[in-house]
Amino acid sequence: MRRSLFGGLLVAALVALSANESAAQETGTPMFKAPYRAFTNNEFGAAFSDPGTGVSFAIEGFYSYGRGTNDFGLRAGFADPEGAGDSRILLGGNFRTRVLSYSESFPLDGALTVGAGLNLGDGDDLIYLPLGVTLGRRFELEGSQTTFTPYVHPVIVPVLGASGGSDVGFALGLGVDLRFSRNLAARVSGGLGDLEGVGIALTYVR
């Protein structure tokens, strides 16, 4: 059952990568997720991203909390549009749950991700509702505390405008999570499809 759900979402996202320019993750920035968290209990950190056309950069702070195979996250920040426009406020929340564990027949771990977020400012205010499946595998460097997790994260993103318009965006996120020590981790990710851009995050994990 879990594999059927995961497979359907993955195929739907990959088939639709040629849609017109639209949205991103829950706040409209190219920050994607690995299939499991780097922290045990909670984390907080900051992310800097270049969301691509129309936006110079975005800066966000975030906090996440996890138990078992589930974790929840909140993020807030701002995006600086290209040109003379005012900064846009970014607010969002997300949830991730493991739905697949690697085995001899399938070499990757998988998680379902959902989110909701606001992108507010000059022009139309936007609501993002991303849904995706992330696939990857964690590796450990022998003799150290360093781990790295490469992953692929296809997402479907319905977008609702405050003026009544709506759209559906599709993107394929690629990234790697790095944990350097007991309390320090970093993430690098980028997007293809409707979401083009790159981002990096540093986080304190516990």
C-alpha positions as CSV (number, residue, x, y, z in Angstrom):
1,M,0.0,0.0,0.0
2,R,2.8,2.4,0.9
3,R,4.7,1.6,-2.2
4,S,1.6,2.1,-4.4
5,L,1.0,5.6,-2.8
6,F,4.6,6.6,-3.2
7,G,4.8,5.4,-6.8
8,G,1.7,7.2,-7.9
9,L,2.8,10.5,-6.5
10,L,6.3,10.1,-8.0
11,V,5.0,9.4,-11.4
12,A,2.5,12.3,-11.3
13,A,5.2,14.7,-10.4
14,L,7.8,13.6,-12.9
15,V,5.4,13.5,-15.9
16,A,4.4,17.1,-15.3
17,L,7.8,18.8,-15.2
18,S,7.2,20.8,-18.4
19,A,4.5,23.1,-16.9
20,N,4.8,26.9,-17.0
21,E,6.6,28.9,-14.4
22,S,4.8,28.8,-11.1
23,A,5.6,28.0,-7.5
24,A,8.1,26.2,-5.2
25,Q,7.9,24.8,-1.7
26,E,5.7,26.1,1.0
27,T,7.2,29.6,0.9
28,G,8.2,29.8,-2.8
29,T,11.9,29.0,-2.2
30,P,14.0,26.1,-3.6
31,M,14.6,24.4,-0.2
32,F,13.8,20.7,-0.5
33,K,13.8,17.7,1.9
34,A,15.7,14.5,2.4
35,P,13.6,11.3,3.3
36,Y,14.6,11.7,6.9
37,R,15.7,14.4,9.3
38,A,19.3,15.1,10.4
39,F,18.2,15.8,14.0
40,T,16.9,13.5,16.8
41,N,14.6,15.8,18.7
42,N,14.6,19.3,17.2
43,E,16.6,21.8,15.2
44,F,16.8,25.5,14.3
45,G,18.7,27.3,11.5
46,A,18.8,29.7,8.7
47,A,18.6,29.3,4.9
48,F,19.8,31.5,2.0
49,S,18.4,30.9,-1.5
50,D,18.3,32.3,-5.0
51,P,14.8,31.4,-6.2
52,G,15.6,32.3,-9.8
53,T,13.8,34.7,-12.2
54,G,12.1,37.7,-10.5
55,V,13.8,37.3,-7.1
56,S,17.3,38.4,-6.1
57,F,17.5,36.3,-2.9
58,A,15.5,35.0,0.0
59,I,16.5,34.6,3.7
60,E,14.5,32.3,6.1
61,G,14.8,31.1,9.6
62,F,13.3,27.7,10.6
63,Y,12.5,25.4,13.5
64,S,11.7,21.7,13.3
65,Y,10.5,19.2,15.8
66,G,10.4,15.4,15.4
67,R,9.2,12.2,17.0
68,G,9.5,8.7,15.6
69,T,9.2,8.7,11.8
70,N,7.4,12.1,11.7
71,D,8.6,15.7,12.0
72,F,7.0,19.2,11.7
73,G,8.6,22.4,10.7
74,L,7.9,26.2,10.7
75,R,9.8,28.8,8.7
76,A,9.6,32.5,8.2
77,G,11.6,35.1,6.3
78,F,11.6,37.5,3.4
79,A,12.3,37.5,-0.3
80,D,13.9,40.5,-2.2
81,P,12.4,41.0,-5.6
82,E,14.4,42.1,-8.6
83,G,13.9,45.8,-9.4
84,A,12.3,48.4,-7.2
85,G,9.6,46.2,-5.6
86,D,9.3,45.9,-1.8
87,S,10.4,42.7,0.0
88,R,7.8,39.9,0.3
89,I,7.1,38.2,3.6
90,L,7.4,34.4,3.7
91,L,5.6,32.2,6.2
92,G,5.2,28.4,6.1
93,G,4.8,25.0,7.8
94,N,5.6,21.5,6.7
95,F,5.2,17.8,7.7
96,R,7.2,14.8,6.7
97,T,6.6,11.1,7.4
98,R,8.6,8.0,6.4
99,V,6.6,5.8,4.0
100,L,9.4,3.5,2.6
101,S,12.5,1.8,3.9
102,Y,15.3,0.5,1.7
103,S,15.5,-3.3,1.2
104,E,17.1,-5.8,-1.2
105,S,14.4,-5.1,-3.7
106,F,14.5,-1.3,-3.4
107,P,17.7,0.6,-2.5
108,L,16.2,3.9,-1.3
109,D,14.3,5.3,1.7
110,G,11.2,7.4,1.0
111,A,9.0,10.0,2.8
112,L,5.8,11.8,2.1
113,T,6.0,15.6,2.5
114,V,3.2,18.1,2.8
115,G,3.2,21.8,3.5
116,A,1.3,25.1,3.5
117,G,2.7,28.6,3.2
118,L,2.1,32.3,2.4
119,N,4.1,34.6,0.1
120,L,2.8,38.2,1.0
121,G,3.7,41.6,-0.5
122,D,3.3,43.9,-3.5
123,G,1.0,42.3,-6.1
124,D,-1.0,39.2,-5.4
125,D,-0.6,37.3,-2.1
126,L,-0.1,33.6,-2.7
127,I,-0.8,30.4,-0.8
128,Y,1.3,27.4,-1.6
129,L,0.2,23.8,-0.8
130,P,3.1,21.5,-1.8
131,L,2.8,17.7,-1.8
132,G,5.7,15.4,-2.7
133,V,7.7,12.3,-2.2
134,T,11.4,12.4,-1.4
135,L,13.8,9.5,-2.1
136,G,17.4,9.0,-0.9
137,R,19.9,7.1,1.2
138,R,22.1,8.1,4.1
139,F,25.8,7.3,4.1
140,E,28.4,7.5,6.9
141,L,32.0,8.3,6.5
142,E,34.0,5.7,8.3
143,G,35.9,6.9,11.4
144,S,34.0,10.2,11.7
145,Q,30.6,11.6,12.7
146,T,30.0,12.9,9.2
147,T,27.0,11.6,7.3
148,F,25.6,12.7,3.9
149,T,22.2,12.0,2.3
150,P,21.8,12.7,-1.4
151,Y,18.1,12.7,-2.5
152,V,15.6,13.6,-5.2
153,H,12.3,15.3,-4.2
154,P,9.5,15.7,-6.8
155,V,6.7,18.0,-5.7
156,I,3.2,19.1,-6.9
157,V,2.4,22.6,-5.7
158,P,-1.2,24.0,-6.0
159,V,-1.0,27.8,-5.8
160,L,-4.0,30.0,-4.7
161,G,-4.0,33.7,-5.3
162,A,-5.8,36.2,-3.0
163,S,-7.4,37.7,-6.0
164,G,-9.0,34.4,-6.9
165,G,-6.6,33.0,-9.5
166,S,-5.1,29.5,-9.1
167,D,-2.4,27.4,-10.7
168,V,-0.6,24.1,-10.2
169,G,3.2,24.0,-10.3
170,F,5.6,21.0,-10.6
171,A,9.3,20.8,-9.7
172,L,12.0,18.2,-9.2
173,G,14.3,19.0,-6.2
174,L,17.8,17.6,-6.0
175,G,19.9,18.0,-2.9
176,V,22.2,16.6,-0.2
177,D,22.0,16.9,3.6
178,L,25.4,16.9,5.4
179,R,25.9,16.3,9.1
180,F,29.4,17.3,10.3
181,S,29.1,16.6,14.0
182,R,26.7,15.9,16.8
183,N,25.2,19.4,16.6
184,L,26.0,20.9,13.2
185,A,24.4,20.2,9.8
186,A,24.1,21.8,6.4
187,R,21.8,21.4,3.4
188,V,22.3,22.2,-0.3
189,S,19.4,21.9,-2.8
190,G,18.3,23.1,-6.2
191,G,15.2,22.8,-8.4
192,L,14.3,21.9,-11.9
193,G,10.9,22.5,-13.7
194,D,8.7,25.2,-12.4
195,L,11.1,25.8,-9.6
196,E,14.6,26.8,-10.7
197,G,17.1,28.0,-8.1
198,V,19.5,27.0,-5.5
199,G,19.6,27.2,-1.7
200,I,21.8,26.4,1.3
201,A,20.9,26.1,4.9
202,L,23.0,25.8,8.2
203,T,21.3,24.3,11.2
204,Y,22.0,23.4,14.8
205,V,20.6,19.9,15.6
206,R,19.8,18.1,18.8
